[in-house]
Amino acid sequence: MTSPMVQLHHDSGRAELVLSAPERSNALDLDTAEQLRSATAELTRMPGLRTVLLRAEGRNFCVGGDLRSFAAHKDGLGGYVEAVATAAHEALEHLSGLAVPVVNAVQGAVAGAGVGLAFCGDIVVVARSARIRLAYTAVGLSPDMGSSWILPRLLGPRRAVELALTNRVLSAEEAVTWGLASHVVDDTDLIERARDITRTLAEAPAEALAATKRLFRQPADTRSLHDQLARESDLISSLASSGHAQDAIESFLQR
């Protein structure tokens, strides 16, 4: 791969997944989607992984599907879009299935498939420049990249469908107020703030973080409160029986 559009760096258990096509606002054509799928698949196999930071180079995080590449495949557009979506969706499943915390750093324009990718993380830091717009219906398409699953769970169905139908632009501040993102920071502070979070998480007990993710990520609305409480009891007692938890409790008390 001579000029990768997706890069993967890792050191001491912390990985950074980087969208690296800033000249076209990190739009997803088939090649980019396949590179993203390969990189995220590598994450699922990475030994000693403790955190992942997803970020993008340039002014914009990701403007969604590459409409120029779509136009170039006009005669077989349906098949081409399906191939792009399939590769991108597999990448999203890889990311969402990770047991370790995923932190997303988001700036500038976020549209189409970029919305699902931007907000699939456990913690999302947005720059003040962030502008979020689904934009699918503006080009005669329907949502993909998990936005029809992610957004209703974060925003509620009313707000989610409004964004999808009207293509309203959401500001960084609104994204935090609505519960779509975790923090808003100045653009110049975005990457360092996100890295600070990953550094802190990388020092936390990995088993506790993984168990916490399982509790929150598996939809509680499909289970009763009784079942969820039973699940919580199983996980916390299992962790309490481990030497890691016992050491962490003693260390905390000593501090």
N, C-alpha and C positions, 0 to 999 in steps of 0.2 A: 504494500500500500504506500505509494509515493507521497501522497498528500492527504493524510487522514482528515476526515471531517468530524471524527469523534476520537478523542484521545482518552487514554486511561493511565493515570499515574497512581502509584501507591508507595507508601513508606511507613514502616512501624505500625502496621495495622490500619492506617487511614488511607482511603482511596479517594481520588478525585476523578470524576467522570466529566469530561469537558466537551461541549459542542464547539467545534472549531471551524465553522464556515461563516465568519463575521461579514464577509463581503456580500453574502446573500441572506443576512439576518438569520443564519442557522436554519433556513427552511429545509424541510425533509423531502428529498427525492428518494428514489429507490436505493441508490448507493448509500446515502447517509443513513437511511432507516436500517439497512442491513448491517452497516458498521455499528450502529447503536445496539442492535440485537447481539452482535458478536461481543461487544464490550461488556454489556450487562450480563451475558452468559458467563463471561470470564469472572465477573464479580461473584457469581453464585458458586464458583469453584475455588475461590481464592482462600488459601489457608491463613488463619490468624486475622481475618478481617474483623475490624471493630467498628468502623464508621465509614460512611460514604458521603462525599460532597458532590452534588450535581450542580454545575455552573456552565456558563456560556461565555465565549469570547465576543468582544465587540459591544456595540451600543444596545443591541436587542437580544433577548434571551432566545426566542424562537417564534417565527411568524406563522408556523404551521406547515402545511404541505407546500411544496415548491410549485406554484401555479405555472411557471414557465415550463417546467418539465411535464406537467399535466397537459399543457397545450401542445407540446411536442409529440404527445402520444394520443392525439385526438381520435385517430381511427380505432385505437384499442384502449380508450381511456378507462373504461370500467375495469378491465383486467389489470391495467397498470396501477390504478388507485387501490385495488384490492391487494396487490402485491406489496405496495408501500404500507398500507394499513396493517397487513398481516405481520410484516417484519417489525413495525413500530409497536404493535400490540404485544408481541412476544417480549420485546424489550421492556415494556411497561410492567408486564407480569413478572419478569425477572427482578426488576427494582422493587416492586410491591411485595414480593415474596421474601425479600432478604430479612434475616432475623436481626440484623444490626440496624442502628438508627441511620436514616437517610435525611440529610440536610440539603435543602435546595436554596440556591442564591439566584435571584431573579431580577432582571433589569430590563428597562425599555419596553419595546413592543412584545406582547405575548398574545398570540392569536391561534385560532384553530387547534391543531394537534399540540401546539406549544402549551395550551392551557392545561390539558391533562398531564403533560410531562412536568410542567412547572409546579403543580400542586399535588403531585403524588407523594411527596416526601412527608416525613414525620414532623419536621420543623421546616418552615418556609420563611426565609428572610427576603423581603422585597426592597429594592431601591426606590427612592422617591420618583424616579423616572418611569417606573413600571406603569404600563397601561394595558389592561386586560380586555380582550374582545374575542368572543367566540367566532363570529364572522362566517360561519358555515353557510347560513341561508343566503348571505349576500352573494355567494357564488354558486347557488343552487345545490348545495350539499347539506348533509345532516351530520351531527357531531360524531366524532370518533375519539380515539386515544383515551377512552375511559371517562371523558368529561360528563357523559350522561349518568355515570355511576358515582364519580367522585363529587361532583358539584351538589347534587341533592343531599348528600350525606353531610357536607360541610355547611351548606347555605340553607337547606330546606328546599322543598320542591318548588315553592312559589318563586323565590328569587332565582333559582337555577333555571327554570323554564323561561323566566323573563329575559335573562341574559341570552339564552339560546334563541329565542324568537325575535328579539328586538335588536340584537347585536350592540347593545349598550356598552359603552366603554367604562370600565371600572378603574378608578385610580388606585394607587398604592395604599393610600390612607383608607379608602373604602374597603379594599381587600382585607385589611387588618380588622377594621370595624365589623365587617360582615362575618369574620371567622375563616376567611379563605387563606390568610397568611398569618404568621406568628409575630413578626416584627417588621417595622419599616425603618430604614436607615438612609443616610446620605449615600449617593452613588459611590463616592470615594471610599466609604467605609464598608461596602457590601461584602467583598470577598474576605476581608480580615475578620469581620463579625461572624460570618459563616464558619470560617476556619476556627475561630475561638470556640464556637459551639462544638464542633467536631472534636477538638482537642479535649474539651471537658468531658464529653461523652466517652471518648476513648479511654479515659482513666476510670470510668465507672465500672462496676461489676457487670461483665458481659452477660452472664446468665440471667441477672435481674432485668436488664434491659430487654433481652429477648422475650422473657416471660411477659413483661409489661406490654411489649408490642403485640404479642399474641392476644392478650386480653382486649386491647383496644381495637385491633385491626379486624378480628373476626366479628362480624356484625352481631351486636348484642340484641338488635331488634328482632332477630330470628329465634331468640331464646327467652324464656321467662326470667324474672328476677331470681327466682329460686335456683334455676340452672346456672345462671351467671355467678351467683354467690358460691355455689358448689365448686365451680371452676376456679374462682378466686382462692377458695380454701385449699384446693388441691395444689395449685401453683405455689402459693406462699409457704405452705408446709413443706413442700418438696425443696424449695430454696433454703428454708430455715434449717433443713437437715444437712445441707452441704457445708463443707469446711469454709468455702468462700464467704458465705453469709455470716458464719460465726466469727471469722477473722474481721470482717467489715464492721460488725457490731462492736467488737472489742476496740477496734481502732477508733470508731466514732466516739465511744465513751471516754477513751483516753484523751481525745482532743477536747 
